[in-house]
Amino acid sequence: MADRVYLAVDLGASSGRVVAGRFQGDHVTLEEIHRFENGPVPLGQHLHWDLPRLWSDILDGLTAAADRFGRQIASIGVDTWGVDYGLLTANGELVGHPVHYRDARTSGMIERAEQIVSRAEIFAETGLQFMQFNTLFQLLAERLSGSRMLEIADSMLMMPDLFHWLLTGERSNELTNATTTQLYNPLRGDWSETLIDHFELPRHIFGPLTRPGTDLGPLRGDVAARTGLRDVRVVLPGTHDTASAVAAVPAESGTSEKPDWCYISSGTWSLMGLELPRPVVTPQCAAYNFTNEGGVGGTTRLLKNITGLWLLQECRRAWQRDGRDYSWDELNRLADEAAPLRSLINPDDGRFLAPEDMPQAIREACRQSGQPLPESAGAVVRCALESLALKCRQVLGWLEELSGSQVRTIHIVGGGTKNKALCQMTADACGRTVVAGPAEGTALGNVMVQAVAGGDVGSLAQARALVRRSLPLEQYDPRPDDRWNEAFSRFQKISPPPEANR
């Protein structure tokens, strides 16, 4: 294996980074080159992504990488969150600023959509979970608002496709991110013209789909000159961050109809699921509101979105506003000192999507469900962590039911691996061994797909073996404690299956 470098531009909902994956012999090492903040920006009546600033930060990171590694750099790929998009005119002008998925414009759009096409028909066509910010509902909100943006647009590019266009001038619709739109049919492997037509969306903005590993070509001349990167290609990773994260899961067994492992891509969101050879589009899957998204290598990610570390991030932000600037270590220590399994919440309760005061929202949820109020910061954090672990237990049970599999190992990748308390609680609550790592799973999966495309790694299975050899992993074994069983009984009352809410 050559001593070559692949650059991952990894954009998350709260931060972005440019990471170098360096392949040396039979090992890979990651080096963070540049990190920058990200988040919603109020502009007029909506929340937007600050695209110009993100692009500027990406260019700064690529410039620093060129200074660091020079001609060792083989290619670049971008991954981001799903569902959000930008619109381009035929002559390459951006139509407006991309809207943030937490913007309120999609409130009530699921109900409006169901007046046009039934929920059952939408699921049968897409196999996707219903979340109010899915691209379908964003586009429906755009059309119903009276805006002319869709009339002006020539192309819709998902966020990573937008950055790949800025890098190369080439327009592409990468598969794994397209599958998050609720406008993709996983059984046919293409856009759902049925839904596009029913919702009166312009067909022409949905371009041909491209797969992970596709070489888009060289950098645009102005980008190469600005960054100092010469003879560098742009190669599509799994552009949806979870697709990249799952590609880096260090599982020893491969894709199977009944896998013995599942994954949690743990960050702002916790994405928990199975890697399967084909989608599961069944009434029970629809009832549990699971989703079928595209994975690397033609796989399907059967998964569920769980509100993740967003709960803690927003608590910490609220406390900072009040002058209490807790470090993450302090919050974990305070949580450890708090009484265990005292108060629980459903992390996916809509009140936690974008509250003004997350600690107060958590206390109010506990009050309404007749539980003791978590007054201290430690009690609030403990409530959130234990509730996340119990939600994972609930989702694990549904996964096993839908697939007929028996999961023995839970692989946690992403930033949540750094929260040792959450990893141990997940093992204890689920009664399964947890293997945590790599922490930079998304960036690593991104560079791995590029390396496979570049010929430095032979396959996804070899890439996962390389991860196991190269990076530290931590194992958490479940500690028997009947209090988790009692807590799970209480948790199910405040977090019933989605079908119970129908």
N, C-alpha and C positions, 0 to 999 in steps of 0.2 A: 504494500500500500504506500502510495507516494505521500510525501510531506506536503499536503495541500490544505488550503483553508476554504471553508464555505461560510458565508455570512448569512445569519438569520436576522431579519428585521421582525421582531416579535412585539406586536402592539396589543396591550391589554386595556381593559376599561379604565384602569387607574394609572398605568404607567406604560412606557415603551422602552425598548432597549435594542441595541445592535450588538449581537453576540457572534463571536468567531468560533467556529468548530474546527479544530486543528486535528488532522488525521496524521498520526505518526506510527508507523508499523502497525501493530494490531491493537492500538488504543486510540481513543479520541479524547481530547480535552476541550473544555469550553472556557472562553475568556470574554467577559463582558467588556465591550469597548466603550459604550456610551449608554447612559440611562437618562430618561427624561419623564416628566410628569404628563399625565393625560387626564381628561375628564370633561364633563359637559360645560358648555359656555352658553349662558342665556343671551339670546340675540333676538330682539323684537319679541314676538309672542311664543317663541319656541326655544328648546334646548338643541344646540348644535355641537358637532365635533369641530375643533379648531384645525381644519385641514392644512392651511398654510403653515401654521406653527409646527405641526407634526411633520410635514414635509421638510421644513427647515432643519428640524432635529435629526431626521433620518439622514439628510445630506451631511450634517456635521458628524454623525456617527460613521458614515461611509468614508468620509475624508480621514477621520482618525484611524479607521481600519486600513486604508491605503497607506498611511504613514507607517503603520505598525507592521504590515505584512507584505505590502507591495505586490509583486507578481506571483506570490504564492496563492493569491485569491483566485479561485476558479469560477464561483458563481454566487448569486444573491437570490434569496427568496423571502417573501413577506407573508406573514400570517397575522390574522386579527380575529376579533370576535365575529359572530355571525349577524345576520338579519339586516344590518344597515347598509346603505348604498349611496352612490352618487349618480347623477344623470349628466350625460354629455350630449352636446349638439353634434351635428354631422361634421362641423369644422373644428371640433375639439374644444369647445368652450364648456366650462362647468356651469350647470344650471342650478343656481342656488348653492347653499352650504349643506352638506350631509346632516340630516337630523339625527339626534341621539335617541336610542331606543327607549330611554326612560321619559321621553317627551309625552305630554298628556294627550296629544292629538289622537292616539289610538284608543282612548277610553271609550268603551261601548262599541268598538268596531267588530268584535267577535259577534255580538248580537246583530249588528247590521249585516254582517256577512251571512249569518244564518237565515236571514230573510231572503237572500238571493240563492244560496245553495245550502242544503242541510249540512249539519255538522257531520253526520255519518258519511255523506257523499264526499265532503272535503277530506275526511280521514282516509276513505277508501282510495281516493285519488292520489294522496300524498304520503300517508303513513306518518304524519308529523303531529307532534303534540300541539295543543292549542295554548298559545301565549299571546297576550294582547299586542306585543310588539313585533310579532313575526312580520316579515316583509309584505306578505299578502295584505295584512291589515294596515300597514303603513301606506302602501300604494292605494288601497281603498280610501283611506283618510285623505290622501292627496287628491284623489279624483273627486271625492264628495265635497271637498273644501271650495271647489270652484277655481282652484289654481290651474294655470295653463302650462305648468311645467312638463306634464306628461305629453302634451301636444308638441312642445318644442323639442323634447328629448329625442335623440337618435339611438342612444345606448343606455342601458342600466348596468353599472358596474358595482359589484359588491365592494366593500371597503378595501380588501387586499388587492382586488382587480384594479381598483382606482390607483393604488400606489404602483402596481406593476405597469400600468399605462404611463404614469409619470416617469418611471424608470426607462421604459423602452419605446413608448409611443404606440405599443400594440394593445388592442382591446381584447380582453379574454374574459370568459366566465368559467372560473375553475369549479370543478364538480363539488368538492366537499362543502364549499360555502354556498353554492347554489342550492344544495339540499336543505339548507336551513330556512329557505324562503317561504315554504308552504305553497310553492308554485312548481314543484318538481315531482314527477311521478317515478318512484324508486323501482317499480316493476317494469316500466318501459325504459328507464334510464335516460329520460329527457324531460324538458319542460312540459308542464301540463297545459297544452293548448286549450283543453276543456275548461279549466278554471280561468285561464287568461281571458278567454272569450266571455265566459259567464260574468266575470267582474269588469268587463269592458275595458281591459287594459290593452295598450298597443302591442301587438305581437312583435313588431320589429325591434323593440328595445331589448328583447331577450336573445342574446347571441349564441352561437354554437358553444357547446360545453367542452372544456379541456380538462385533462386528467392530471393529477399530481405527477411530477417528473417531466412534464412538457417543457422544452427549451423555447422560451419566447424570443430569444435572440440577444444581441449585445445591448449595452447601455446606449441611450441617446447620446449624441455627441456632446451636448451641453452638460449633461450629467457627468459624463466621463471627464470632461475638462474641469468641472467644478470640484469633483472629488479626487481626481488623480488616479482613478481606477481605469486601467487599460486592459483591453482584451478579456473583459469579464462578462460572463453570460448571466442572464436572468432566467432562473429555473423555478417553475411552480412547485412549492411544497404542498402538503395538505394545507390549503390557505385558511381553513377554519382552525382556530387554535386548538380545539379539542381533537380534531383529526391528527394534527401534528403531535399533540401530547400522547395520544394513544399509540401512535407509531413508535414512541420511545418507551413504552411500558416494557420492563425487562422480564416478561413472562417466558417461561421455558417451553410451554406447549403452544402450538400454533392455533390458527383459526379453526373453530370446530362448531358443529351444530349444537353441541352441549358442552360448552367450555367449563373448566374447573376453576377459572379465575374471572374476576371482574375488575373494573378499574374505577377510580374516582380521580378525575382531574380537578384538583382542589385549588381554588383561588377565590376571586370575587363571587363566582358561581362554583358549586360543586356539581360536576357532570358525572353521573354514576351509570355505568352500563356494561354491556357485554359486546365483544367483537364476534360477529356472526358472518357466515358466508352469504346470507341473503336476508332481506327484510322480513319482519313479522307484521303483517297487516291483517289483524284479526279484530273482531269485536271486543275481546277482552283487552287487547293492547290499547284500543281506543278508549275503553272505559277507564283504564288506569292512566290515560293521558301520557303514554310513552311516545317516544319519537324514533324514527328510523332515519339516520343521517349517513351520508357517504363517508367511507373511510379510505385510507391509503391501501392500494393493492386490490381495489375492487371489493373491499369488505363493507359490511354494514355495521354501524354503531347503533345498537338498540340501547337507548339511554333515557334518563330523565334529568331535567334541570332541577337542581335543588339550590335555593338561596344559600350561599356559602359564607365566606369570610366577609362579605358585604355587611353582615350584621355587626361584626366587630369593628370593621373599618369605620362604619358610620357612628358607632358608639364612641370610638376614640376621637373622631372628628367633633362630635358634640361636646365631649369633655374638654377638648382643646379650646373650643369656643368659650367655655366657662372658666378657662384658666388652669385646668388640670391636665397638664401635658404628660400623660402616662406613656412610658415606653412599653413595647410589647412584652418585654420580660417582666415588668412591673404588673401588667394586667394578668399575665399567666400566674404570677405568684399570688396575687390577690384572689384569683379564681380558685387556686389550690387551697387557700385558707377558708373559702366559703363552704357552707354546708352542702353536701352532695345530693343531687336528685330531689331537690326541694320544689322547684317551680319549673315548668316546661312550657314551650311555645311551639306552634307549628311554623317552622322557618319560612314556609311558602305562603303564609297568610298575606293577602294583598296589602295590608297596612304597612308591611316592611319593604315595599317596593321602592318608595322614595319619601320616607317621613322626614319632617323637619327636625325631629328629636328622637333618635332611635332608642336611647335608654328609656325614655318616657313611653314610647310605643310598645316596648317589651313589657314594661310594668303594667300598662293599660290592658294588654292582652292577658296577662296573668290575673289582673283584677276581674276582668269579665268572665274568665273561666273558673273563678272561685278559688284561686290558689294564693299562697302567700306572695306578697310583693317583694321582688328582689331590689332592695333599696340601695345597697352599696355597689360600687363599681365591680368588685369581685363577684358578688352574687349575680349581677347582670351578665357578666362574661361567662360565669359557670352555667347559667341558665341557657345561654346561646350555644355554648359548646356541647353540652349534654343533649340539647334538642337536636343539634346537627347530627350527632352520633346516632340518636334514636331514629331520625329520619332516614339515615342510611340503612339501618336495620329494616325499616319498613320497605324501602325501595328494593333492598336485596331480596326480600321475600317475594315481591312481585316479579322481579327478574327471573328468579328460579321457577316461579309458576308459569311465566310466559314462555320460557325456553325449555323447561323440563330438565334443566341442568342442576348440578349440586356444586355450588361454589365453595372452594376450600381456602382460597387465598384472595385477599383484596389488595390490589396494587394502588397505592396513592402516589400520584405524581403532581408536580406543580408546587406553588408556594406554600400550600397547606402542609407539606411534609415538614416544614420547619416548626410547626406547632405540635410539639411532642405530646402535649396533653390531649389534643384532638385526635391524634393518631392512636393513642392508647385507649381513649374512650371509644373510638370506632371499633377497635378490636374487642373491647369488653362488651359493648352493646350488641355487636353482631355475632359474637362467639366465633370469630374467624381470625386466622393469622393475617396481620397487616404487614405488607412490605412497603416501606416508604422510600421513595426516590425513583428517579432523579428529581431534584427540586426545580431545575430548569428543563422540565420535560418537554414543554412546547418548543423552545428554541432547539433542543436536541433533536426532537423529531423532525423539525424543519430542516436542519442540516443533514440529517440521515437520508431524507428523501433526495436531497440534492446530491449526496454522495453516491446513492444507488444510481441516480441518473448519470453521474459523472464516471461511474465504473469503479469507484474505490471500494464499494460494498456491493456484494452480489445480490442481496435480497433483503426483504424486511426481516426475515428470521435471522439472518446474519447480523443485521443492524441491532436487533435486540440482544443477541449474544455479545456484541461489541459493548453495548451499554452495561451488561452484567460484569464484564471484565474491567471496564474503565472507570466506573463511578461508584462511590460508596452508597450502599443501601442499608437501611435499618429495619430490623424485624421487631414487631410487637405481637406478643402472644396473648390471647385472651385470658383474663384472670376471672375465674368463676365467682359470681356474686349475684345472689338471687334478687338483690335490690334492682338490678337492671330489668329483670322480668316484670317486677311490679311496676316499675316506671314505664315500661313499654305498654302495659295495659292502660295506664293513665294517658300516655301519649296518643294512643290510637283513638281515644275519645275526642281529643282536640285536633287530631289530624286524620280524619276518616279517609278511606279510599275515595278518589274523585267521583266514582260512580255513585257513592252515597250522597253526593251533593247535586246530582242531576235531577 
